[in-house]
Amino acid sequence: MAKTKTAEELKDALEKEKQHIEDRYTQILDTLEYERDRIQNELRREFRTARRYVRANPEIGVGAAFAGGILAGVLLSTLFKSN
């Protein structure tokens, strides 16, 4: 009889732990979903702001792209020269 009671207590404890883990897992998923949505919205706002800025100041956008291209070219040529 003692073994049966202990087995039932163990089974109940495991069931409670399982439920706790499932609840925590659901909370974590909800938190991650919320953060994903928040970051996506923030990135969309930043993208729109950057796009408006480049449209209002195209010469700066072209200059930045040119400078980035020069920098990428120098880095790639240095990388391939060393091999």
C-alpha angles and dihedrals in degrees: 000000000000090000092053093050092048091048091051091048090050091048091050092048091050091048091052091049091048090052091047091051092048091049092049091047090053091049092051092049091050091049092049091048091050092049092047091053092046093051092045091052092047091050091049090052092048091047092051091048092050092046091051090049093051091047090051093044107029094162091061091048092051091046092051091049090048092049091047090051092050091048092048090049093051092047093048094046091050091048094051094042092058092056 
